C-alpha cells in the first residue's frame, strides 16, 4: 500500500490568537468604595443639635482592563474536511481482503500560511476494511477517520471525519506476475461533525466528494513500482477540485522467518495540483504540493505494520513534517 501524505484544505476563519493585542476587559475585581452617606442628629447641652454625616462603605465589583489577543483571520484546516479521503491513504490499486488502521501526525500544519499565529498540529486516525469480489478482480470497502486539531488559545477541536466508500476494478490482473492495472472510485459523504465559519459567519462548505482514479502495479522480482492518478471533485463549487499523482517504489530485503518480519523499504512521491482555489487571499485555499514519503513495511504472515515520514518540498509548505503509522491485516 501507499503510506500517504495529504493533510487537507485550508479555510479562512477569524480567531483570537497571535501577536496582536487590544485593550479589553480581562476580568473583574472587588473593591471597597463609598456608596453613600447617612446622617444623624446629636443633641447638645448648649446650642442646636449637631448633624453627623457617616459614609456608607461596601464591596463593589468593577471590571479590570488589559491587553487581550486581537481578532485576526487565518487559513486553517477544519476537522474532518478533505482528511483521510485520498485513495493513497494506506491503500493501493490492488483489490485485497483486509482490515486496516492508519495514523498520521502533522507538525506545523498551515504555519507557513499564518506567520506569528503559533504552533498548530493535527492527529488523524482511521479505520477501514476492504472485501474482494469476482475472483479478486474487484473490491469494495469503507473508511472512517477521526481527527484532532491542536492550535494556540484552544483554537483546535476534534471531529469524526467523513465516511468514504471505496470501489476498485482490476481490468488487467496477472496473478502469476502480480502485475495489475485498475480503476476505481472513492465516494466521500458529508457525515462528519466538524464545523467551521468564514469571517462573515457563514459555514464552510461540506461537500460530497467524487474521486475517480486509475492506477497500476508492476512487480520486478523483489521490488515493485505502483502509481495512481486521482481527481477529487466536490459537489460544492466553493470547495477545492484537486488533481493528484502518486508514484511509489519498494524493495523487499528478506523473506522473513519465524518472529523475524520481511522488511520492505519504500519511497513515494505525491504531487497535488489544485485546479481552483489557488488564491491565498481567498476564503478557501490549497497550494501546489510536492510531498516525499519514505518508510518501510514490516510483514509477519498476514500482518503488515508500516512506518514512514512525509516532508513537503514545495513552498509554501502545508506542514513541516508528517509521521505515519499504518497496519494491515489480510484475511
GIURZI-V501763 format. One record per pair of residues at least 24 apart in sequence whose ideal C-beta (glycine too) atoms are under 10 Angstrom apart, sorted by sequence separation. I is the first residue (numbers start at 1). J is the second residue. D is the distance in whole Angstrom. If there is no record, write none. Layout:
((I J D) (I J D))
This chain:
((33 57 7) (34 58 8) (35 59 10) (101 125 7) (102 126 5) (123 147 7) (124 148 7) (141 165 8) (142 166 7) (163 187 9) (164 188 5) (165 189 7) (186 210 8) (187 211 7) (209 233 7) (210 234 8) (224 248 8) (225 249 5) (226 250 8) (245 269 8) (246 270 5) (247 271 9) (268 292 7) (269 293 8) (289 313 9) (290 314 4) (303 327 7) (304 328 5) (305 329 10) (32 57 6) (33 58 7) (35 60 7) (101 126 7) (102 127 8) (122 147 7) (123 148 4) (124 149 10) (140 165 7) (141 166 5) (163 188 7) (164 189 7) (185 210 7) (186 211 4) (207 232 9) (208 233 9) (209 234 5) (210 235 8) (224 249 7) (225 250 8) (245 270 8) (246 271 7) (267 292 8) (268 293 4) (287 312 9) (289 314 6) (290 315 10) (303 328 7) (304 329 8) (32 58 7) (33 59 8) (34 60 10) (100 126 8) (101 127 6) (102 128 8) (122 148 7) (123 149 8) (140 166 7) (141 167 8) (162 188 5) (163 189 5) (185 211 7) (186 212 8) (207 233 9) (208 234 7) (209 235 8) (223 249 7) (224 250 5) (244 270 7) (245 271 5) (246 272 9) (267 293 7) (268 294 7) (288 314 6) (291 317 9) (302 328 9) (303 329 5) (304 330 8) (31 58 10) (32 59 6) (33 60 5) (100 127 8) (101 128 8) (121 148 9) (122 149 5) (123 150 8) (139 166 8) (140 167 5) (141 168 8) (161 188 9) (162 189 6) (163 190 9) (164 191 10) (184 211 9) (185 212 5) (186 213 7) (207 234 3) (208 235 4) (209 236 10) (223 250 7) (224 251 8) (244 271 7) (245 272 8) (266 293 8) (267 294 5) (268 295 8) (287 314 7) (288 315 9) (289 316 10) (290 317 10) (291 318 8) (302 329 6) (303 330 8) (31 59 7) (32 60 7) (99 127 8) (100 128 5) (121 149 8) (122 150 7) (139 167 7) (140 168 8) (162 190 6) (163 191 5) (184 212 8) (185 213 7) (206 234 9) (207 235 5) (208 236 8) (222 250 9) (223 251 4) (224 252 8) (243 271 9) (244 272 5) (245 273 8) (266 294 7) (267 295 8) (287 315 8) (288 316 9) (289 317 8) (291 319 9) (295 323 10) (301 329 10) (302 330 5) (30 59 5) (31 60 6) (33 62 8) (77 106 9) (99 128 7) (100 129 7) (120 149 8) (121 150 4) (122 151 9) (138 167 7) (139 168 5) (162 191 6) (163 192 8) (183 212 7) (184 213 6) (205 234 7) (206 235 10) (207 236 4) (220 249 9) (222 251 6) (223 252 7) (243 272 8) (244 273 7) (265 294 8) (266 295 6) (287 316 6) (289 318 6) (293 322 8) (295 324 7) (297 326 9) (299 328 9) (301 330 9) (302 331 7) (30 60 7) (31 61 8) (98 128 9) (99 129 5) (100 130 7) (120 150 7) (121 151 8) (138 168 6) (139 169 8) (161 191 8) (162 192 4) (183 213 7) (184 214 8) (205 235 9) (206 236 7) (207 237 9) (209 239 8) (220 250 10) (221 251 9) (222 252 4) (242 272 6) (243 273 5) (265 295 8) (266 296 6) (287 317 9) (288 318 10) (289 319 10) (295 325 9) (29 60 9) (30 61 6) (31 62 6) (98 129 7) (99 130 8) (119 150 8) (120 151 5) (137 168 9) (138 169 5) (139 170 9) (160 191 8) (161 192 5) (162 193 10) (182 213 9) (183 214 5) (184 215 8) (205 236 4) (207 238 8) (208 239 10) (209 240 10) (211 242 9) (213 244 8) (215 246 8) (217 248 10) (218 249 10) (220 251 9) (221 252 9) (222 253 8) (242 273 7) (243 274 8) (264 295 9) (265 296 5) (266 297 6) (285 316 10) (287 318 7) (291 322 8) (293 324 7) (295 326 9) (297 328 9) (299 330 10) (29 61 7) (30 62 8) (77 109 6) (97 129 9) (98 130 5) (99 131 10) (119 151 8) (120 152 7) (137 169 7) (138 170 7) (160 192 5) (161 193 9) (162 194 9) (182 214 7) (183 215 8) (204 236 10) (205 237 9) (207 239 5) (209 241 10) (222 254 9) (240 272 10) (241 273 10) (242 274 5) (243 275 6) (264 296 6) (265 297 8) (286 318 8) (28 61 5) (29 62 6) (76 109 8) (77 110 7) (97 130 7) (98 131 9) (118 151 7) (119 152 7) (123 156 10) (137 170 5) (138 171 10) (159 192 6) (160 193 6) (161 194 7) (181 214 8) (182 215 6) (205 238 5) (206 239 9) (207 240 9) (209 242 9) (211 244 9) (213 246 10) (222 255 9) (241 274 7) (242 275 7) (263 296 6) (264 297 4) (28 62 7) (29 63 8) (76 110 5) (96 130 6) (97 131 6) (98 132 9) (117 151 8) (118 152 3) (122 156 8) (133 167 9) (136 170 8) (137 171 8) (159 193 5) (160 194 8) (181 215 7) (182 216 7) (204 238 8) (205 239 5) (240 274 5) (241 275 4) (242 276 9) (263 297 7) (264 298 8) (28 63 6) (29 64 5) (75 110 6) (89 124 9) (95 130 7) (96 131 9) (97 132 5) (117 152 7) (118 153 8) (120 155 8) (121 156 8) (123 158 9) (126 161 7) (128 163 10) (133 168 9) (134 169 8) (137 172 9) (138 173 10) (158 193 9) (159 194 3) (180 215 8) (181 216 5) (182 217 8) (204 239 9) (205 240 10) (240 275 8) (241 276 5) (242 277 9) (261 296 10) (262 297 8) (263 298 6) (264 299 7) (27 63 8) (28 64 6) (74 110 7) (90 126 8) (94 130 10) (95 131 9) (96 132 7) (117 153 10) (120 156 8) (125 161 9) (128 164 8) (130 166 7) (132 168 9) (133 169 9) (134 170 9) (137 173 5) (157 193 10) (158 194 8) (159 195 8) (180 216 7) (181 217 8) (202 238 10) (240 276 7) (241 277 8) (261 297 9) (262 298 7) (263 299 8) (280 316 8) (26 63 9) (27 64 5) (75 112 10) (76 113 8) (89 126 7) (91 128 8) (95 132 5) (114 151 10) (118 155 8) (124 161 8) (129 166 10) (130 167 10) (136 173 7) (157 194 7) (159 196 10) (179 216 8) (180 217 4) (181 218 9) (239 276 9) (240 277 5) (261 298 4) (262 299 5) (25 63 5) (26 64 6) (27 65 9) (75 113 5) (76 114 7) (90 128 8) (92 130 10) (94 132 10) (95 133 8) (114 152 10) (117 155 9) (126 164 9) (128 166 8) (130 168 8) (132 170 10) (135 173 9) (137 175 9) (157 195 8) (179 217 6) (180 218 8) (238 276 9) (239 277 8) (240 278 9) (260 298 10) (261 299 5) (262 300 8) (24 63 10) (25 64 7) (26 65 7) (27 66 8) (74 113 7) (75 114 6) (83 122 8) (89 128 9) (91 130 8) (95 134 9) (97 136 8) (136 175 8) (157 196 9) (178 217 7) (179 218 6) (180 219 9) (237 276 8) (238 277 8) (261 300 5) (262 301 10) (25 65 6) (26 66 4) (74 114 4) (84 124 6) (95 135 10) (96 136 8) (109 149 8) (135 175 9) (177 217 10) (178 218 9) (179 219 6) (198 238 9) (222 262 10) (224 264 9) (226 266 10) (232 272 10) (237 277 10) (260 300 9) (261 301 9) (264 304 9) (266 306 8) (268 308 8) (270 310 8) (272 312 9) (24 65 7) (25 66 8) (26 67 8) (73 114 9) (74 115 10) (76 117 8) (83 124 6) (84 125 9) (85 126 9) (95 136 6) (98 139 9) (100 141 9) (102 143 9) (104 145 9) (109 150 9) (110 151 9) (177 218 9) (178 219 4) (179 220 10) (223 264 9) (227 268 10) (259 300 8) (267 308 9) (23 65 6) (24 66 8) (26 68 6) (72 114 8) (74 116 10) (75 117 9) (84 126 5) (94 136 9) (95 137 7) (97 139 8) (99 141 9) (109 151 9) (177 219 6) (178 220 10) (222 264 8) (224 266 9) (226 268 9) (227 269 10) (228 270 9) (229 271 10) (230 272 10) (231 273 10) (232 274 9) (233 275 9) (234 276 10) (256 298 9) (258 300 9) (261 303 9) (262 304 9) (264 306 9) (266 308 7) (268 310 8) (270 312 9) (272 314 9) (23 66 7) (24 67 8) (25 68 8) (74 117 5) (77 120 9) (79 122 8) (83 126 9) (84 127 10) (95 138 6) (96 139 7) (98 141 8) (100 143 8) (102 145 8) (103 146 10) (104 147 10) (105 148 9) (106 149 10) (107 150 10) (137 180 9) (139 182 9) (143 186 8) (171 214 10) (174 217 10) (176 219 10) (177 220 10) (232 275 9) (253 296 9) (256 299 6) (261 304 8) (271 314 9) (23 67 6) (24 68 4) (72 116 9) (74 118 10) (76 120 7) (80 124 10) (84 128 9) (95 139 4) (97 141 10) (106 150 10) (138 182 9) (140 184 10) (162 206 8) (172 216 8) (173 217 9) (184 228 9) (186 230 8) (188 232 8) (190 234 10) (231 275 8) (238 282 10) (240 284 6) (242 286 7) (255 299 10) (256 300 7) (261 305 8) (269 313 10) (21 66 9) (22 67 7) (23 68 8) (24 69 9) (72 117 8) (77 122 6) (79 124 9) (94 139 9) (95 140 9) (96 141 9) (105 150 10) (137 182 9) (139 184 8) (141 186 9) (143 188 9) (147 192 8) (149 194 9) (162 207 9) (164 209 8) (166 211 9) (168 213 9) (170 215 10) (174 219 9) (179 224 9) (185 230 10) (190 235 9) (238 283 7) (239 284 6) (240 285 8) (241 286 10) (244 289 9) (246 291 9) (248 293 8) (250 295 10) (252 297 8) (256 301 8) (21 67 4) (22 68 6) (24 70 9) (74 120 9) (76 122 10) (95 141 9) (138 184 9) (146 192 9) (162 208 9) (170 216 10) (178 224 8) (180 226 9) (182 228 9) (184 230 9) (186 232 8) (188 234 9) (190 236 9) (238 284 6) (240 286 5) (250 296 9) (272 318 9) (20 67 10) (21 68 6) (22 69 8) (144 191 8) (145 192 8) (147 194 7) (162 209 8) (164 211 8) (166 213 10) (168 215 9) (170 217 9) (239 286 10) (242 289 10) (246 293 9) (250 297 7) (252 299 9) (21 69 6) (22 70 5) (144 192 9) (236 284 10) (20 69 7) (21 70 6) (22 71 9) (19 69 9) (20 70 4) (91 141 9) (18 69 6) (19 70 9) (20 71 9) (16 68 7) (17 69 5) (18 70 7) (20 72 6) (91 143 8) (16 69 5) (17 70 9) (18 71 9) (19 72 9) (90 143 9) (15 69 8) (16 70 7) (17 71 9) (18 72 5) (89 143 8) (16 71 6) (17 72 8) (15 71 7) (16 72 8) (18 74 8) (89 145 9) (14 71 5) (15 72 6) (17 74 8) (14 72 7) (15 73 8) (85 143 8) (13 72 10) (14 73 6) (15 74 6) (84 143 7) (13 73 7) (14 74 8) (84 144 8) (85 145 8) (12 73 6) (13 74 6) (15 76 8) (84 145 3) (12 74 7) (13 75 8) (83 145 6) (84 146 9) (11 74 9) (12 75 6) (13 76 6) (83 146 10) (84 147 7) (10 74 9) (11 75 7) (12 76 8) (13 77 10) (83 147 5) (10 75 4) (11 76 7) (13 78 8) (80 145 7) (9 75 9) (10 76 6) (11 77 7) (79 145 10) (80 146 9) (81 147 9) (83 149 10) (10 77 6) (11 78 5) (79 146 9) (80 147 6) (8 76 9) (9 77 7) (10 78 9) (79 147 4) (8 77 4) (9 78 8) (78 147 9) (79 148 7) (80 149 10) (7 77 7) (8 78 8) (11 81 7) (77 147 8) (79 149 5) (8 79 9) (10 81 10) (11 82 10) (78 149 8) (8 80 9) (9 81 6) (10 82 10) (77 149 6) (95 167 9) (96 168 9) (8 81 6) (9 82 4) (76 149 8) (95 168 5) (8 82 5) (9 83 9) (77 151 10) (94 168 8) (95 169 8) (7 82 9) (8 83 5) (76 151 7) (89 164 9) (91 166 7) (93 168 7) (95 170 6) (6 82 7) (7 83 7) (8 84 9) (83 159 9) (85 161 8) (92 168 9) (94 170 7) (6 83 8) (7 84 10) (8 85 9) (74 151 9) (79 156 8) (80 157 9) (84 161 5) (85 162 7) (87 164 9) (91 168 9) (93 170 7) (6 84 9) (74 152 10) (79 157 5) (80 158 9) (81 159 9) (83 161 6) (84 162 8) (85 163 10) (86 164 9) (95 173 8) (205 283 9) (6 85 8) (76 155 8) (77 156 10) (78 157 9) (79 158 6) (80 159 4) (82 161 9) (83 162 8) (85 164 5) (87 166 7) (94 173 8) (204 283 8) (205 284 7) (4 84 9) (6 86 5) (76 156 9) (79 159 4) (80 160 7) (81 161 8) (82 162 9) (84 164 8) (204 284 8) (5 86 8) (74 155 8) (78 159 8) (79 160 9) (80 161 4) (81 162 8) (85 166 10) (87 168 9) (202 283 9) (4 86 6) (6 88 8) (79 161 8) (80 162 6) (4 87 9) (5 88 7) (6 89 7) (69 152 9) (200 283 9) (2 86 8) (4 88 5) (5 89 8) (69 153 6) (94 178 8) (199 283 8) (2 87 8) (3 88 8) (4 89 4) (95 180 9) (198 283 5) (2 88 4) (3 89 8) (4 90 6) (94 180 6) (198 284 9) (1 88 9) (2 89 7) (3 90 7) (4 91 8) (93 180 6) (95 182 7) (1 89 9) (2 90 7) (3 91 10) (92 180 9) (93 181 7) (94 182 7) (1 90 5) (2 91 6) (93 182 4) (95 184 9) (1 91 6) (2 92 6) (92 182 9) (93 183 9) (1 92 5) (2 93 9) (93 184 8) (1 93 10) (1 94 9) (91 184 9) (1 96 8) (91 186 9) (18 114 8) (19 115 9) (20 116 8) (1 98 9) (7 104 8) (17 114 10) (18 115 9) (19 116 4) (87 184 7) (89 186 10) (4 102 7) (6 104 9) (8 106 9) (18 116 5) (19 117 8) (87 185 9) (1 100 8) (3 102 9) (5 104 9) (7 106 5) (10 109 9) (11 110 10) (15 114 9) (17 116 10) (18 117 5) (19 118 9) (87 186 5) (4 104 7) (6 106 10) (10 110 6) (17 117 7) (18 118 7) (86 186 8) (1 102 9) (3 104 9) (5 106 10) (8 109 8) (12 113 10) (17 118 6) (85 186 7) (7 109 6) (8 110 9) (15 117 8) (85 187 10) (86 188 10) (7 110 9) (10 113 6) (15 118 10) (85 188 5) (10 114 9) (84 188 9) (83 188 10) (82 188 8) (81 188 10) (84 192 10) (81 190 9) (83 192 9) (80 190 9) (80 191 9) (81 192 8) (83 194 9) (80 192 3) (79 192 8) (80 193 7) (81 194 6) (8 122 8) (78 192 9) (79 193 9) (80 194 3) (81 195 10) (7 122 7) (79 194 4) (80 195 9) (81 196 8) (8 124 9) (78 194 5) (79 195 8) (80 196 9) (7 124 8) (77 194 9) (78 195 7) (79 196 8) (78 196 4) (77 196 9) (78 197 9) (4 124 10) (76 196 8) (93 213 8) (93 214 8) (94 215 9) (4 126 10) (91 213 10) (93 215 3) (94 216 10) (81 204 7) (92 215 7) (93 216 6) (94 217 6) (81 205 8) (85 209 6) (87 211 6) (91 215 10) (93 217 6) (73 198 9) (78 203 10) (81 206 7) (82 207 9) (86 211 8) (87 212 10) (88 213 9) (92 217 7) (73 199 6) (78 204 5) (80 206 8) (81 207 8) (85 211 7) (87 213 5) (78 205 10) (82 209 7) (86 213 9) (87 214 10) (88 215 9) (71 199 9) (78 206 9) (81 209 10) (87 215 8) (92 224 10) (94 226 8) (93 226 6) (17 151 7) (18 152 7) (92 226 6) (93 227 8) (17 152 4) (18 153 8) (93 228 6) (15 151 8) (16 152 10) (17 153 4) (92 228 8) (15 152 8) (16 153 6) (17 154 9) (18 155 10) (91 228 9) (15 153 7) (16 154 10) (17 155 6) (88 226 10) (8 147 9) (15 154 10) (16 155 8) (88 227 10) (15 155 5) (88 228 6) (8 149 10) (87 228 6) (13 155 9) (86 228 9) (87 229 10) (88 230 7) (87 230 5) (86 230 7) (87 232 10) (86 232 8) (85 232 7) (82 232 8) (82 234 9) (8 161 10) (81 234 10) (86 242 9) (88 244 7) (92 248 8) (82 239 8) (87 244 8) (88 245 10) (81 239 8) (82 240 7) (86 244 7) (88 246 5) (81 240 10) (87 246 9) (82 242 8) (86 246 8) (88 248 8) (113 280 7) (113 285 8) (113 287 8) (110 285 10) (112 287 9) (88 268 8) (88 270 7) (13 196 6) (14 197 8) (12 196 9) (13 197 6) (14 198 8) (86 270 9) (11 196 6) (12 197 10) (13 198 7) (14 199 5) (11 197 9) (12 198 6) (13 199 7) (14 200 9) (86 272 9) (11 198 7) (12 199 6) (14 201 9) (12 200 10) (13 204 8) (12 204 9) (11 204 5) (11 205 9) (9 204 9) (9 205 10) (122 319 8) (121 319 8) (124 322 10) (130 328 9) (120 319 9) (121 320 9) (112 312 9) (120 320 10) (122 322 9) (123 323 10) (124 324 10) (125 325 10) (126 326 10) (128 328 10) (129 329 10) (130 330 10) (131 331 9) (130 331 10) (129 331 9) (81 284 10) (112 315 7) (113 316 6) (82 286 8) (98 302 9) (100 304 9) (101 305 10) (102 306 9) (103 307 10) (104 308 9) (106 310 9) (112 316 4) (113 317 9) (75 280 7) (88 293 9) (97 302 10) (111 316 10) (112 317 5) (113 318 8) (75 281 10) (98 304 9) (104 310 8) (110 316 9) (111 317 8) (112 318 8) (75 282 9) (110 317 10) (111 318 9) (112 319 8) (73 281 10) (75 283 9) (109 317 10) (110 318 7) (111 319 8) (112 320 8) (75 284 9) (108 317 8) (109 318 7) (110 319 7) (111 320 7) (73 283 10) (75 285 5) (108 318 9) (109 319 5) (75 286 10) (108 319 5) (109 320 8) (75 287 10) (106 318 8) (107 319 6) (108 320 3) (2 215 10) (106 319 4) (107 320 5) (108 321 8) (109 322 9) (105 319 10) (106 320 8) (107 321 5) (108 322 10) (106 321 8) (107 322 7) (90 306 8) (105 321 9) (106 322 5) (107 323 8) (105 322 7) (106 323 8) (104 322 6) (105 323 5) (106 324 10) (104 323 7) (105 324 8) (103 323 8) (104 324 5) (105 325 9) (103 324 7) (104 325 8) (102 324 7) (103 325 5) (104 326 9) (9 232 10) (102 325 7) (103 326 7) (2 226 7) (101 325 9) (102 326 5) (103 327 9) (1 226 9) (2 227 10) (9 234 9) (101 326 7) (102 327 8) (2 228 7) (6 232 9) (100 326 7) (101 327 5) (102 328 9) (11 238 10) (100 327 6) (101 328 8) (11 239 10) (99 327 9) (100 328 5) (101 329 9) (98 327 10) (99 328 8) (100 329 7) (9 239 7) (10 240 9) (98 328 5) (99 329 5) (100 330 9) (9 240 5) (98 329 6) (99 330 9) (8 240 10) (96 328 8) (97 329 10) (98 330 5) (99 331 7) (9 242 8) (97 330 6) (98 331 7) (90 324 8) (96 330 6) (97 331 5) (89 324 9) (90 325 10) (91 326 10) (96 331 9) (6 242 9) (90 326 4) (92 328 10) (89 326 9) (90 327 8) (91 328 10) (6 244 8) (90 328 7) (5 244 9) (6 246 10) (5 246 8) (75 316 10) (77 318 9) (4 246 9) (77 319 10) (2 246 6) (2 247 9) (3 248 8) (2 248 6) (1 248 9) (1 250 10) (3 266 7) (5 268 7) (2 266 9) (3 267 10) (4 268 8) (5 269 9) (6 270 7) (1 266 9) (3 268 6) (5 270 4) (7 272 10) (9 274 9) (2 268 6) (4 270 8) (5 271 10) (6 272 7) (3 270 10) (5 272 8) (10 277 9) (2 270 8) (9 277 8) (12 280 10) (12 281 9) (10 280 9) (12 282 7) (13 283 9) (11 282 10) (12 283 5) (10 282 10) (11 283 7) (12 284 7) (10 283 10) (11 284 6) (12 285 7) (10 284 7) (11 285 8) (9 284 6) (10 285 5) (9 285 8) (10 286 7) (9 286 5) (10 287 8) (8 286 9) (6 286 10) (7 289 9) (6 289 8) (5 289 8) (7 291 9) (5 290 10) (6 291 8) (5 291 4) (4 291 9) (5 292 8) (5 293 5) (4 293 7) (3 293 5) (2 293 8) (3 294 9) (3 295 5) (3 296 10) (3 297 9) (1 297 8) (4 306 10) (1 304 8) (3 306 6) (5 308 9) (7 310 9) (2 306 10) (3 307 8) (4 308 8) (6 310 9) (1 306 7) (3 308 4) (5 310 5) (7 312 9) (2 308 10) (3 309 9) (4 310 7) (5 311 9) (3 310 7) (5 312 8) (10 318 8) (9 318 10) (8 318 8) (7 318 6) (8 319 10) (6 318 9) (7 319 6) (5 318 9) (5 319 10) (7 322 7) (6 322 9) (5 322 7) (4 322 9) (3 322 9) (5 324 8) (4 324 6) (3 324 5) (3 325 9) (4 326 8) (3 326 6) (2 326 9) (1 326 7) (1 328 6))
